[in-house]
Amino acid sequence: MGTIQTPPGTKDILPEEIGYWQYVETVATQILSRAMYYEIRPPIFEQTSLFERGIGEATDVVGKEMYTFRDRGDRSLTLRPEGTAGVVRAYLQNNLYAAGGVKRLWYFGPMFRYERPQAGRQRQFHQIGLELIGTGDPRADVEVIALATDILKTLGLQSLKLDINSVGDRNDRQNYREALVNYFLPYKEELDPDSQDRLEKNPLRILDSKAKRTKEINENAPSILEYLGDASKKHFDQVQQLLTDLGIEYNINPCLVRGLDYYTHTAFEIISDDLGAQATVCGGGRYDGLVEELGGNPTPAVGWAIGMERLIILLKKLQPSPQTSPDIYVVSRGEAAEAQGLLLAQKLRAEGLTVELDMSGSAFGKQFKRADRSGAIACLVLGEEEAVNQTVQLKWLQSKEQQTMTQSELFNQVGELKEQLNRHTK
């Protein structure tokens, strides 16, 4: 029997890559915490009806891509295909609205969609997302865009472009929907099969089509901006002005839509030119209808999600993986020395130092080679003689300087040792 492999569309995140993930999580946590967003961790699977109501049964996600199964109690459950619906369900179920005001929430974790795996797109993929629930103020739209921009720029990304659009309110969308149907009907036979199906159910989604002929037809489709009412125009104008005030450049893209009925007003994407076909790093928008759709009172909200896999592809082009190197590498040989080496390693870790203990039991020469490869600044060496005398050799790996001290002296001088380690790092 051969070894068991990961299912298609899933992958292991290995130690040599995990540094990127931890770096992104650290930066996002810092930036979002400073803006008073609180992390929330909803379950990875939910009742299927949450996504059918929340995302919409006419969407590709619900119709073709969800991992849905029946559990032993014959309940229909679904691995979450996105994060927003679960956060809104948690907001309602746990009465997070009870205190009034706005709720600033963010999440991180795996999502699941059955689609063709490709660069930056997996069947198990990961997102960082945030939701600002409880205000329809245009400042909220711009705050969340600014925070996404801050995260991506702090990570070092530069070739980014912000596309924005307005999808209006429910009345604007209904008028626009009718205009789209009238426009597309004469071209129905030329549209790709998915778009033909969407013509009746969800014509706005045709504007997202990647099919060549459909994209050509889309070029002359009516713009939703021509169908915005006065309130929607005012909201969109304010969003643009606030972005300008913050010095955030943007491009208005009338084809950028959200094909679900609960989306309103601002839609946006942050795009990278370095990703080829899958260019969107962050996508978001205002969804003033979702809380009501899921059984709550009418509550405005806005949010976004950043795709981690695509982001990591970009980071790999910019920098090597941020790896942790030990401050000290412990080399020991002989039963008593090895036991003392473990004790020293644990004590130094308790003092806040990063310590790697060689457990190979191999000859000193091989252990020293591993110490050099580890990137450690210093090496502690214990042999049989050191074990008997309760001493240790402290060896600086770059300069090759070496000194002998008692083990108690080592711990009495931990502060000085840290200063020496810092000097050697510089």
HUWOKA-V676456 format. One record per backbone hydrogen bond with DSSP energy under -1.0 kcal/mol. CO is the residue of the C=O (numbers start at 1). NH is the residue of the N-H. E is the energy in kcal/mol with one decimal. If there is no record, write none. Layout:
co=[CO,CO]
nh=[NH,NH]
e=[E,E]
This chain:
co=[7,9,9,14,14,17,18,19,20,21,22,23,24,25,26,27,28,29,30,32,33,38,44,46,47,48,49,50,51,51,56,59,60,60,65,66,67,69,71,75,76,77,78,80,83,84,85,86,87,88,89,90,91,92,95,97,103,104,105,106,107,109,111,113,118,121,123,125,126,127,128,129,130,131,132,133,137,138,139,140,141,142,143,144,145,146,147,148,149,150,151,152,153,158,159,161,162,163,164,165,168,169,170,171,172,173,174,175,176,177,178,179,180,181,184,185,187,187,192,193,194,195,197,198,202,203,204,205,206,211,212,213,214,217,218,223,224,229,230,231,232,233,234,235,236,237,238,239,240,241,242,243,244,251,253,260,262,265,266,267,268,269,270,270,271,277,279,281,282,283,284,285,286,287,289,290,291,292,300,301,302,303,304,305,306,307,308,309,310,311,312,315,321,327,327,328,329,330,331,334,335,336,337,338,339,340,341,342,343,344,345,346,348,349,354,354,356,363,364,365,366,367,368,369,370,372,377,378,379,380,381,382,383,384,385,386,390,392,393,394,395,396,401,403,405,406,407,408,409,411,413,414,415,416,417,418,419,420,421,422]
nh=[10,123,124,17,18,20,22,23,24,25,26,27,28,29,30,31,32,33,34,37,36,106,80,78,50,52,53,54,55,56,59,63,64,65,114,68,79,77,74,71,48,69,46,112,87,88,89,90,91,92,93,94,96,95,98,100,133,38,131,40,129,127,125,115,121,118,113,111,308,109,306,107,304,105,302,103,140,142,143,144,145,146,147,148,149,150,151,152,153,154,155,157,156,160,273,271,251,269,253,267,265,173,174,175,176,177,178,179,180,181,182,183,184,185,187,188,190,191,196,197,198,199,201,202,205,206,207,208,209,215,216,217,218,220,221,226,227,233,234,235,236,237,238,239,240,241,242,243,244,245,246,248,247,164,256,263,289,167,286,165,284,163,281,282,161,279,272,307,270,305,268,303,264,290,293,294,296,295,134,287,132,285,130,283,128,311,312,313,314,315,316,319,323,377,378,356,380,358,382,338,339,340,341,342,343,344,345,346,347,348,349,350,353,352,327,328,330,367,368,369,370,371,372,373,374,375,397,329,395,331,393,333,387,388,389,391,407,405,381,403,379,400,396,394,392,410,411,412,413,414,417,418,419,420,421,422,423,424,425,426]
e=[-1.6,-1.7,-1.8,-2.0,-1.7,-1.5,-2.7,-2.1,-2.4,-2.6,-2.4,-2.5,-2.9,-2.5,-2.3,-2.5,-2.7,-2.2,-1.9,-2.5,-1.8,-2.2,-3.1,-2.6,-1.6,-2.0,-2.5,-2.6,-2.6,-1.4,-1.6,-2.7,-3.1,-1.3,-3.8,-1.1,-2.4,-3.2,-2.2,-2.2,-2.1,-2.8,-2.2,-2.3,-1.8,-2.6,-2.4,-2.3,-2.4,-2.1,-3.1,-2.3,-2.0,-1.3,-1.8,-2.0,-2.6,-2.6,-2.9,-2.7,-2.3,-2.3,-2.2,-1.2,-2.7,-2.3,-2.1,-3.8,-2.6,-1.7,-3.5,-2.6,-1.8,-2.7,-1.8,-2.6,-1.7,-1.9,-2.7,-2.2,-1.7,-2.8,-2.3,-2.1,-2.4,-2.6,-2.4,-2.4,-2.6,-2.6,-1.8,-2.2,-1.2,-2.6,-1.3,-3.1,-2.4,-2.3,-2.7,-2.6,-2.6,-2.5,-2.0,-2.3,-2.4,-3.1,-2.0,-1.8,-2.5,-2.5,-2.3,-1.9,-3.1,-2.3,-1.7,-1.7,-2.0,-1.1,-2.3,-2.1,-1.9,-1.3,-1.1,-2.3,-1.8,-1.3,-1.3,-1.4,-1.7,-2.6,-1.8,-2.3,-2.4,-1.1,-1.7,-1.4,-2.1,-2.5,-2.5,-2.2,-2.4,-2.7,-2.3,-2.2,-2.3,-2.4,-2.6,-2.3,-2.3,-2.5,-1.7,-2.6,-1.4,-2.6,-2.1,-1.5,-2.1,-3.2,-2.7,-2.1,-2.6,-2.8,-2.7,-1.7,-2.1,-1.4,-2.7,-2.0,-3.0,-2.2,-2.6,-2.1,-2.4,-1.2,-1.9,-1.8,-2.7,-1.9,-3.2,-2.6,-3.3,-2.3,-1.9,-2.1,-2.0,-1.9,-2.8,-1.8,-1.7,-2.4,-2.4,-2.3,-1.1,-1.2,-2.1,-2.3,-2.3,-2.4,-2.4,-3.0,-1.8,-2.2,-2.5,-1.8,-1.7,-2.7,-2.4,-2.3,-2.2,-2.6,-2.3,-2.0,-2.0,-1.7,-2.1,-2.0,-3.0,-2.0,-2.8,-1.7,-1.9,-2.3,-2.3,-2.2,-1.7,-1.0,-1.7,-2.1,-3.2,-3.5,-2.3,-1.6,-2.2,-2.0,-2.4,-1.9,-2.7,-2.1,-2.7,-2.0,-3.0,-2.2,-2.8,-3.1,-2.4,-2.0,-1.5,-2.1,-1.6,-1.0,-2.8,-2.6,-1.8,-2.4,-2.6,-2.4,-2.4,-2.5,-1.8,-1.9]
